[in-house]
Amino acid sequence: MLKTKLSKIDPAILAAVADYFKVLSEGSRLQILTCLKSGSMNVMEIAEATGLGQANLCKHLTVLTQGGILSHQPKGTSAYYEIADPVTFKLCELACDRITEGVLQQAESLKALRNKTGVF
């Protein structure tokens, strides 16, 4: 993997990275990705799994597909969506692990503060 210093990256690349994160910045889209982690699904299956309405779901599927994160293949009368970029899961897992670690550290700090001050 090519490693570069962030300050030396072309601004156009940084803009593309920002756009990638914008695609992932919506909770419903992350929910869709979680559903597709186990394999391809059609719109009705994703709607059932996520509870999202079909119009809202289609909007998010379009954003994810245009962002290069999902691909879709027609099968009969349905289109099946699947993860086009599996690295996305590694990125999401890294973020989730980091956030979980931060929350646990905050809980420990709060517990220590409560013990120190005697406040419940």
C-alpha positions as protocol buffer text, in pm:
chain_id: "A"
residue {
  index: 1
  type: MET
  ca { x: 0 y: 0 z: 0 }
}
residue {
  index: 2
  type: LEU
  ca { x: 128 y: 344 z: -91 }
}
residue {
  index: 3
  type: LYS
  ca { x: 173 y: 562 z: 217 }
}
residue {
  index: 4
  type: THR
  ca { x: 192 y: 938 z: 179 }
}
residue {
  index: 5
  type: LYS
  ca { x: 189 y: 1227 z: 420 }
}
residue {
  index: 6
  type: LEU
  ca { x: -148 y: 1394 z: 431 }
}
residue {
  index: 7
  type: SER
  ca { x: 5 y: 1735 z: 362 }
}
residue {
  index: 8
  type: LYS
  ca { x: 145 y: 1612 z: 31 }
}
residue {
  index: 9
  type: ILE
  ca { x: -178 y: 1470 z: -109 }
}
residue {
  index: 10
  type: ASP
  ca { x: -329 y: 1647 z: -407 }
}
residue {
  index: 11
  type: PRO
  ca { x: -631 y: 1860 z: -306 }
}
residue {
  index: 12
  type: ALA
  ca { x: -843 y: 1678 z: -565 }
}
residue {
  index: 13
  type: ILE
  ca { x: -769 y: 1350 z: -386 }
}
residue {
  index: 14
  type: LEU
  ca { x: -860 y: 1506 z: -51 }
}
residue {
  index: 15
  type: ALA
  ca { x: -1189 y: 1625 z: -202 }
}
residue {
  index: 16
  type: ALA
  ca { x: -1260 y: 1270 z: -323 }
}
residue {
  index: 17
  type: VAL
  ca { x: -1186 y: 1135 z: 26 }
}
residue {
  index: 18
  type: ALA
  ca { x: -1424 y: 1391 z: 176 }
}
residue {
  index: 19
  type: ASP
  ca { x: -1693 y: 1284 z: -72 }
}
residue {
  index: 20
  type: TYR
  ca { x: -1638 y: 919 z: 25 }
}
residue {
  index: 21
  type: PHE
  ca { x: -1689 y: 1003 z: 392 }
}
residue {
  index: 22
  type: LYS
  ca { x: -2001 y: 1205 z: 304 }
}
residue {
  index: 23
  type: VAL
  ca { x: -2148 y: 891 z: 149 }
}
residue {
  index: 24
  type: LEU
  ca { x: -2081 y: 703 z: 473 }
}
residue {
  index: 25
  type: SER
  ca { x: -2201 y: 986 z: 699 }
}
residue {
  index: 26
  type: GLU
  ca { x: -2567 y: 882 z: 705 }
}
residue {
  index: 27
  type: GLY
  ca { x: -2696 y: 626 z: 954 }
}
residue {
  index: 28
  type: SER
  ca { x: -2942 y: 468 z: 710 }
}
residue {
  index: 29
  type: ARG
  ca { x: -2661 y: 403 z: 462 }
}
residue {
  index: 30
  type: LEU
  ca { x: -2453 y: 234 z: 730 }
}
residue {
  index: 31
  type: GLN
  ca { x: -2758 y: 25 z: 816 }
}
residue {
  index: 32
  type: ILE
  ca { x: -2787 y: -80 z: 450 }
}
residue {
  index: 33
  type: LEU
  ca { x: -2418 y: -173 z: 440 }
}
residue {
  index: 34
  type: THR
  ca { x: -2460 y: -383 z: 753 }
}
residue {
  index: 35
  type: CYS
  ca { x: -2743 y: -574 z: 584 }
}
residue {
  index: 36
  type: LEU
  ca { x: -2534 y: -636 z: 274 }
}
residue {
  index: 37
  type: LYS
  ca { x: -2236 y: -763 z: 470 }
}
residue {
  index: 38
  type: SER
  ca { x: -2381 y: -1114 z: 456 }
}
residue {
  index: 39
  type: GLY
  ca { x: -2437 y: -1101 z: 80 }
}
residue {
  index: 40
  type: SER
  ca { x: -2639 y: -945 z: -201 }
}
residue {
  index: 41
  type: MET
  ca { x: -3002 y: -848 z: -151 }
}
residue {
  index: 42
  type: ASN
  ca { x: -3275 y: -690 z: -358 }
}
residue {
  index: 43
  type: VAL
  ca { x: -3458 y: -370 z: -267 }
}
residue {
  index: 44
  type: MET
  ca { x: -3749 y: -550 z: -100 }
}
residue {
  index: 45
  type: GLU
  ca { x: -3516 y: -761 z: 114 }
}
residue {
  index: 46
  type: ILE
  ca { x: -3316 y: -455 z: 218 }
}
residue {
  index: 47
  type: ALA
  ca { x: -3637 y: -262 z: 295 }
}
residue {
  index: 48
  type: GLU
  ca { x: -3761 y: -547 z: 513 }
}
residue {
  index: 49
  type: ALA
  ca { x: -3428 y: -579 z: 694 }
}
residue {
  index: 50
  type: THR
  ca { x: -3385 y: -207 z: 757 }
}
residue {
  index: 51
  type: GLY
  ca { x: -3743 y: -86 z: 794 }
}
residue {
  index: 52
  type: LEU
  ca { x: -3671 y: 196 z: 548 }
}
residue {
  index: 53
  type: GLY
  ca { x: -3940 y: 304 z: 305 }
}
residue {
  index: 54
  type: GLN
  ca { x: -3880 y: 212 z: -57 }
}
residue {
  index: 55
  type: ALA
  ca { x: -3839 y: 572 z: -182 }
}
residue {
  index: 56
  type: ASN
  ca { x: -3594 y: 660 z: 96 }
}
residue {
  index: 57
  type: LEU
  ca { x: -3409 y: 332 z: 48 }
}
residue {
  index: 58
  type: CYS
  ca { x: -3374 y: 384 z: -327 }
}
residue {
  index: 59
  type: LYS
  ca { x: -3230 y: 732 z: -265 }
}
residue {
  index: 60
  type: HIS
  ca { x: -2965 y: 586 z: -32 }
}
residue {
  index: 61
  type: LEU
  ca { x: -2888 y: 295 z: -267 }
}
residue {
  index: 62
  type: THR
  ca { x: -2830 y: 545 z: -548 }
}
residue {
  index: 63
  type: VAL
  ca { x: -2588 y: 749 z: -334 }
}
residue {
  index: 64
  type: LEU
  ca { x: -2400 y: 434 z: -227 }
}
residue {
  index: 65
  type: THR
  ca { x: -2382 y: 307 z: -585 }
}
residue {
  index: 66
  type: GLN
  ca { x: -2269 y: 642 z: -728 }
}
residue {
  index: 67
  type: GLY
  ca { x: -2008 y: 657 z: -452 }
}
residue {
  index: 68
  type: GLY
  ca { x: -1864 y: 325 z: -571 }
}
residue {
  index: 69
  type: ILE
  ca { x: -1943 y: 148 z: -246 }
}
residue {
  index: 70
  type: LEU
  ca { x: -2223 y: -68 z: -388 }
}
residue {
  index: 71
  type: SER
  ca { x: -2284 y: -232 z: -721 }
}
residue {
  index: 72
  type: HIS
  ca { x: -2606 y: -381 z: -850 }
}
residue {
  index: 73
  type: GLN
  ca { x: -2681 y: -666 z: -1084 }
}
residue {
  index: 74
  type: PRO
  ca { x: -3017 y: -726 z: -1250 }
}
residue {
  index: 75
  type: LYS
  ca { x: -3163 y: -1071 z: -1185 }
}
residue {
  index: 76
  type: GLY
  ca { x: -3503 y: -1128 z: -1339 }
}
residue {
  index: 77
  type: THR
  ca { x: -3730 y: -842 z: -1243 }
}
residue {
  index: 78
  type: SER
  ca { x: -3514 y: -733 z: -947 }
}
residue {
  index: 79
  type: ALA
  ca { x: -3180 y: -565 z: -901 }
}
residue {
  index: 80
  type: TYR
  ca { x: -2953 y: -717 z: -638 }
}
residue {
  index: 81
  type: TYR
  ca { x: -2718 y: -487 z: -452 }
}
residue {
  index: 82
  type: GLU
  ca { x: -2383 y: -594 z: -316 }
}
residue {
  index: 83
  type: ILE
  ca { x: -2073 y: -442 z: -167 }
}
residue {
  index: 84
  type: ALA
  ca { x: -1838 y: -326 z: -442 }
}
residue {
  index: 85
  type: ASP
  ca { x: -1567 y: -208 z: -204 }
}
residue {
  index: 86
  type: PRO
  ca { x: -1509 y: -449 z: 89 }
}
residue {
  index: 87
  type: VAL
  ca { x: -1250 y: -211 z: 235 }
}
residue {
  index: 88
  type: THR
  ca { x: -1551 y: -7 z: 349 }
}
residue {
  index: 89
  type: PHE
  ca { x: -1617 y: -267 z: 619 }
}
residue {
  index: 90
  type: LYS
  ca { x: -1261 y: -240 z: 748 }
}
residue {
  index: 91
  type: LEU
  ca { x: -1299 y: 137 z: 767 }
}
residue {
  index: 92
  type: CYS
  ca { x: -1633 y: 112 z: 947 }
}
residue {
  index: 93
  type: GLU
  ca { x: -1498 y: -150 z: 1189 }
}
residue {
  index: 94
  type: LEU
  ca { x: -1199 y: 72 z: 1264 }
}
residue {
  index: 95
  type: ALA
  ca { x: -1429 y: 368 z: 1335 }
}
residue {
  index: 96
  type: CYS
  ca { x: -1664 y: 156 z: 1548 }
}
residue {
  index: 97
  type: ASP
  ca { x: -1374 y: 13 z: 1747 }
}
residue {
  index: 98
  type: ARG
  ca { x: -1232 y: 360 z: 1805 }
}
residue {
  index: 99
  type: ILE
  ca { x: -1568 y: 503 z: 1914 }
}
residue {
  index: 100
  type: THR
  ca { x: -1632 y: 205 z: 2144 }
}
residue {
  index: 101
  type: GLU
  ca { x: -1289 y: 249 z: 2299 }
}
residue {
  index: 102
  type: GLY
  ca { x: -1359 y: 618 z: 2358 }
}
residue {
  index: 103
  type: VAL
  ca { x: -1696 y: 547 z: 2520 }
}
residue {
  index: 104
  type: LEU
  ca { x: -1542 y: 284 z: 2748 }
}
residue {
  index: 105
  type: GLN
  ca { x: -1266 y: 527 z: 2849 }
}
residue {
  index: 106
  type: GLN
  ca { x: -1525 y: 794 z: 2926 }
}
residue {
  index: 107
  type: ALA
  ca { x: -1723 y: 545 z: 3137 }
}
residue {
  index: 108
  type: GLU
  ca { x: -1410 y: 453 z: 3331 }
}
residue {
  index: 109
  type: SER
  ca { x: -1326 y: 820 z: 3387 }
}
residue {
  index: 110
  type: LEU
  ca { x: -1679 y: 888 z: 3509 }
}
residue {
  index: 111
  type: LYS
  ca { x: -1665 y: 586 z: 3740 }
}
residue {
  index: 112
  type: ALA
  ca { x: -1331 y: 704 z: 3883 }
}
residue {
  index: 113
  type: LEU
  ca { x: -1472 y: 1055 z: 3931 }
}
residue {
  index: 114
  type: ARG
  ca { x: -1778 y: 920 z: 4110 }
}
residue {
  index: 115
  type: ASN
  ca { x: -1560 y: 704 z: 4336 }
}
residue {
  index: 116
  type: LYS
  ca { x: -1334 y: 1000 z: 4411 }
}
residue {
  index: 117
  type: THR
  ca { x: -1612 y: 1249 z: 4487 }
}
residue {
  index: 118
  type: GLY
  ca { x: -1864 y: 1006 z: 4638 }
}
residue {
  index: 119
  type: VAL
  ca { x: -2135 y: 1129 z: 4401 }
}
residue {
  index: 120
  type: PHE
  ca { x: -2368 y: 861 z: 4270 }
}
